Amino acid sequence: MKYQMARAPMGWNSYDYYDTTVNEEQVKANARFMAEHLKDAGWEYIVADIQWYAKNAGTMRDRYQYIPFGEMEMDGYGRLQPDSSRFPSSADGKGFGPLADYVHGLGLKFGIHIMRGIPRAAAHAHLPVFGSDRTANEIADPSSICGWNPDMYGVRKGAAGAQEYYDSIIGLYADWGVDFIKCDDICNTSLYPQNPYSAAHEVEMLQRAIQKTGREIVLSLSPGPALIEQAWHYEKYANLWRITDDFWDSWPLLRGMFDRCELWQNHRAAGSYPDCDMLPLGKIGKGFGEERETRFTREEQITMMSLWCIFGSPLMIGAELTQLDGWTLSLLTNREALRLMEADCQGRQFEKNESYAVWTNLSLKTGERYAALFNFLETPQPVACALEKVEQFAGSSRPIRSAKELWTGEPGTLNGTRLEALLPPHGARLFRLD
C-alpha cells in the first residue's frame, strides 16, 4: 500500500527561484531557514528540483533552459548522480546521502525531482540495468520522449528489465534517504495528445519500486493538468498529482485555479492530494534571469493561500526562503489556516459565478467548520454565504454563533446565519465558524 500520510505535504522546492541551477549550499541555507522559522508550523520537505545531475546547468539560459543533450553525471548502470561540482558532498559515489543526512539532522525531510524514464545517454551506451541481464537500450522506448526536456527516453511497457530499472533507481534514492520524489513528464504526457497518460505504466512501476524499499516516500506527479478521467489511477498509485501546468504569479492563472479545484474537489483523501502547484510568493525567478518579487498583490496572495488551504492542496513554497519578508512569513505560518492541511478536512465549493466564489470546509474528525469568500472583480464588492444552506454543515447540531477571520484575527460579520464580508479587488477572507 502506498504511503498514507495524514496531511497534505508542506515544503520548499527550488524551482521557482533557482530553475536548474540550485546547489548544495543553497539547499542547506533554505533548510536551515525552514528549520528555524517554518518547521513548527508544519513545514517539513526540502526538495531539490530539476537537473541536479546536469553539468553546466543554467550556463546557456539565454538560449536554452535545458542544454541540448548536455553532459550528465551518471553511474555505470545509467543511474543519475548529483553533479559533484554543485553538490560536493556527493563525490565518491555518496550521492545525495550526505545532504539528506544534513536535512534530516534539522528535523526535516528531503526530496528530489526526477524525469520519468531512463537517460538517453545510458541507452546509447548500452549500459547494463542493475539487477537484470538486460541493457538500457533494450528497455528504453525512443518513441516516448518529453517535449521540453532532452534527457530521457520513456521505459517500455512490459519489457524485461524495466521494473528492475525502476527498482534500482528508487532503491538508490531510498539508500540516500530520500523522502519525496517529484516525477516529471508523467502526470500528463502532453507531447502525445492522442494518449496524454501514455506513461501510466511508469507510474505503476515507480509505486511498486517504492513499496519494495519499505521506506515512506511521497510520490508526486507532474506536470498537469491531470486528467479527471484518470483520477482513480492517480489515487491508487500516487500521493500527489498536479491539476495544472506550471503555476506562476499571474491573476488569470489564479482565477483559473478555481475551475480546477471545482473539478477535483471530490478526490482528496489521506495519502491522495490533488496538487495546485507551488506558491510563487516572496522573491522568485533568479535562475530564469529575472529575480523579482512576486507579481501578486498582497490580496491576491491571501486569495491563493485561502484557496490552496480550504481546497486542501499540498503547499510548496517557491521563494528563496532566506529572503522572505515578515509579512509573507506570517502568511506561511498561520497555524489556524494550516490546520486545513489535515486529511480529515474536506473542502467543497458552495457557489461560484463570474464575480465571486464561496468555499466551505468541514473536519470529519473534530467537526470544525470553515468558509472562504473570494472576489474575482478588480473592484471591491460584498460577498456572502447563507450558512444554513451549506450541505456540509447540515449534520451538525451546533449552531454557528461566531466567525473569526484567520488572516487578520478579526471577528467576521454574521447577520443571522448569513456570513458577510466586503472584499477588496481579487481579495479573500477565510473564516473559522464557531
Phi, psi and omega in degrees: 000140181292166181298123184256059181297142190271006173212153178296137182299146178229128182191198179235141177231139189283348194295311189299332180261316189260346184056236184270003198254003188300145179235178188299313182295325178291320176298315180297319181297318178291325177295317179298319179296316179299316181299323184277324191243342188237335187302319183295340177269001176111357179283135186213340185264135173243116189240122173274118186273204203301143172066037173296345180265353190274134173282142175062025181303135177085353185283348177239032189298337178290342179243323185220138169287320179239117181302125184302118177051045181288169181288138181231151176272128190207146177272183185288355177251015178075020180263123184295144180237155176299142175295113188291342176287331176265331181236076188299333180290350181276354184300159178063035174076012182282342180059214180274008181306308181297321179292318177299320177299320179298313180296316178298326179295340177269003181082021182244179179241153188243138180223161178223157172264142171225156167267145177296155172096199185236142183303135177302322180298324178293320179293317181296328180272358180056043181291149179290150174267123181301133179080011184217161173265011180261166178245163187302322181294336180283334180258345181286142177248098184292349176272358181243102184227171175266138182284347185232355179227132188266011194278332195230155161256150170294167178257136184295137176290126175078003182288137173300131182096345183293311179295324178298324177297310180296323176301322184290320181284319180291322175299321177296314180298320178298319177298325177291337184099023180288136182249349189211127177237119174260109181260130187253163183057044185219325181292321175216106180276079194294344178293343184240075186299336177284345179210070189288354174241047185290346181256023180304322181294332178285328172301314181296318179295321177300313182293321176299318179296320177299315181300324181293335181285335185073007181260144178281097182241127176284133175250115182246132183251134177223170341274176173263193002285134175299156185262116186299329179290347177256015183306318181300324183286316175302315183296327182282322191246346183235164174260326180226146173213135186285126179265006179215160166289188182305130182258127180235182189276071181225129181302316178303323177293320179293318177299320180295336180293335177295322178292321180291319179295322175302317182295325189255006190297337183266012187240025178253132178202173179305123180085357182224112188224106170303135194246120179278002179083182190290162179264105180278069179256170174063219183261126184223172166090002185299314181294342179268001179086014182214070177296128185203161166284149178310143178280348177293137170291167178299321179295322178292327175294321176295320177300313180300310181297322180294318179292311180304319183287311185288333172286326180094029178290150165305154180240118176233117181283132179263349185284162165288111189298323185292349179250014179295138173275167184298322182294314180296320179298320178295325177296320185278349182242022178284099189294329179293320177291321182288347173303333182289354176287343181297143183296334181284351179274124189244109181267140179218140173286130179263323184201145175204136171217197185287345185245341181201169175217155175228130174239151174232165181209139180230131172277119180289342181272313187254345184081005178298142184238143182222157173215145177230134179247135186231138178250117180273349187278161176270011175230156178297151173202150174282140175229142184221161176224124176279095189297332180291346180263359182282113184299325180303326186267359189296331184276357183276136177272353182267119177291153177270117184248343182208162178222138177239126178279124193281336181278328181256339185079004184274153177291142176274167181264118175248122175250089191070241176256018181257119177270128186229148174203143171269115187257138176288171179305130180056026185260173181208158171224135182243123188241141163262132185255128182235000000 
